[in-house]
């Protein structure tokens, strides 16, 4: 099976070259899963050239499937990296590769809200030498160590 004259085996080679550049096992696993998901989707679609249009259609597919915005962006990044590696190794011509790299991710909406711990508040539970004992068995629920959102005492 070929993708615009490029065999899927060659793209697998490009994918493995990208995986070898990643140092984190978790990153390798995530990238591998994202790349395999794209190849599975691509093989289920009508035969198209591996170019910007195909990657845009994949992005639309992921959006319609209801994937989270970060998931979509992660999967698109994996496809971009494989395309970049395929171009560098001569498996894909530069024009389609440049088009694929220009596919934008999904915009993130919203703002993080809430009451976030300051660094000092985050260290507080760890610094307590002797946590207060509340339970009959002598253990303390973790939430008792954490200062409340409004500076009130708990319990």
C-alpha positions in Angstrom: 0.0 0.0 0.0 1.4 3.4 -0.9 0.7 7.0 0.1 1.4 9.3 -2.8 4.1 6.9 -4.0 5.3 6.4 -0.5 4.9 2.9 1.0 3.3 2.7 4.4 6.4 0.6 5.3 8.5 3.7 4.6 6.2 5.8 6.8 6.6 3.2 9.5 10.4 3.7 9.1 9.9 7.5 9.5 7.7 6.9 12.5 10.3 4.7 14.2 13.0 7.3 13.5 10.8 9.9 15.3 10.2 7.5 18.2 14.0 7.0 18.6 14.4 10.8 19.1 12.0 10.8 22.0 13.6 10.1 25.4 10.5 9.5 27.5 8.9 6.1 27.4 5.5 7.8 28.0 6.2 10.1 25.1 7.1 7.2 22.8 4.0 5.3 23.8 1.8 8.4 23.2 3.4 9.2 19.9 3.2 5.6 18.7 -0.5 5.4 19.6 -1.2 8.7 17.8 0.7 7.6 14.7 -1.0 4.2 14.6 -4.4 5.9 15.0 -3.7 8.1 12.0 -2.6 5.2 9.8 -5.7 3.2 10.8 -7.9 6.1 9.9 -6.0 6.8 6.7 -6.3 3.2 5.5 -10.1 3.3 6.1 -10.6 6.4 3.9 -10.7 6.5 0.1 -7.2 6.5 -1.4 -5.8 10.1 -1.2 -2.3 11.5 -1.4 -0.5 12.1 1.9 -0.8 15.9 2.0 -2.3 18.8 3.9 -5.9 18.0 2.8 -5.7 14.5 4.2 -4.4 15.8 7.6 -7.1 18.5 7.6 -9.7 15.7 7.0 -8.1 13.8 9.9 -8.5 16.8 12.2 -12.1 17.1 11.2 -12.6 13.4 11.9 -11.1 13.8 15.4 -13.3 16.8 16.1 -16.4 15.0 15.0 -15.5 12.0 17.1 -15.5 14.3 20.1 -11.9 14.0 21.1 -10.6 16.6 23.5 -8.7 19.6 22.1 -5.4 18.6 23.7 -5.8 15.0 22.3 -6.4 16.4 18.8 -3.4 18.7 19.0 -1.2 15.8 20.3 -2.3 13.5 17.4 -1.7 16.3 14.8 1.7 16.9 16.2 2.6 13.2 15.8 1.5 13.3 12.2 3.5 16.5 11.6 6.6 14.9 13.0 6.3 11.8 10.9 5.8 14.0 7.8 8.8 16.1 8.7 11.0 12.9 9.2 9.6 11.5 5.9 10.7 14.7 4.1 14.1 14.7 5.7 14.7 11.1 4.7 13.5 11.7 1.1 10.4 9.6 1.4 8.1 12.5 0.9 8.6 15.5 -1.4 9.0 18.9 0.4 5.8 20.5 -0.9 3.3 18.1 0.7 5.5 17.9 3.8 5.4 21.7 4.2 1.7 21.7 3.7 1.3 19.1 6.5 3.4 21.1 8.8 1.2 24.1 8.3 -1.9 22.4 9.5 -3.0 24.2 12.6 -4.1 22.5 15.8 -7.4 23.2 17.5 -7.6 26.4 19.4 -7.8 26.1 23.1 -10.8 27.8 24.6 -11.3 29.1 28.1 -9.1 30.2 31.0 -8.0 28.1 33.9 -10.0 29.2 36.9 -10.1 28.3 40.5 -8.0 28.8 43.6 -4.6 27.4 42.9 -2.1 26.6 45.7 0.9 28.9 46.1 4.2 27.1 46.3 4.2 27.5 50.1 0.7 26.0 50.4 1.7 23.1 48.2 4.6 22.3 50.5 2.6 22.7 53.7 1.3 19.0 53.9 4.8 17.7 53.2 6.5 19.9 55.9 4.2 19.0 58.7 6.2 16.8 61.1 3.4 15.5 63.1 0.0 15.7 61.5 -3.0 16.1 63.8 -4.7 12.8 64.6 -8.5 12.7 63.9 -9.4 9.2 63.1 -9.7 6.4 65.7 -6.9 4.5 64.1 -4.5 7.4 64.4 -4.5 8.4 60.7 -5.4 11.8 59.3 -7.3 12.3 56.1 -5.1 14.1 53.6 -7.8 16.8 53.0 -7.4 17.9 56.7 -3.8 19.0 56.0 -4.7 21.3 53.2 -5.7 24.9 53.9 -9.2 25.7 52.7 -9.8 27.9 49.7 -10.9 30.9 51.7 -8.4 30.7 54.6 -11.0 29.1 56.9 -10.1 26.3 59.2 -11.6 22.9 58.3 -13.4 20.7 60.8 
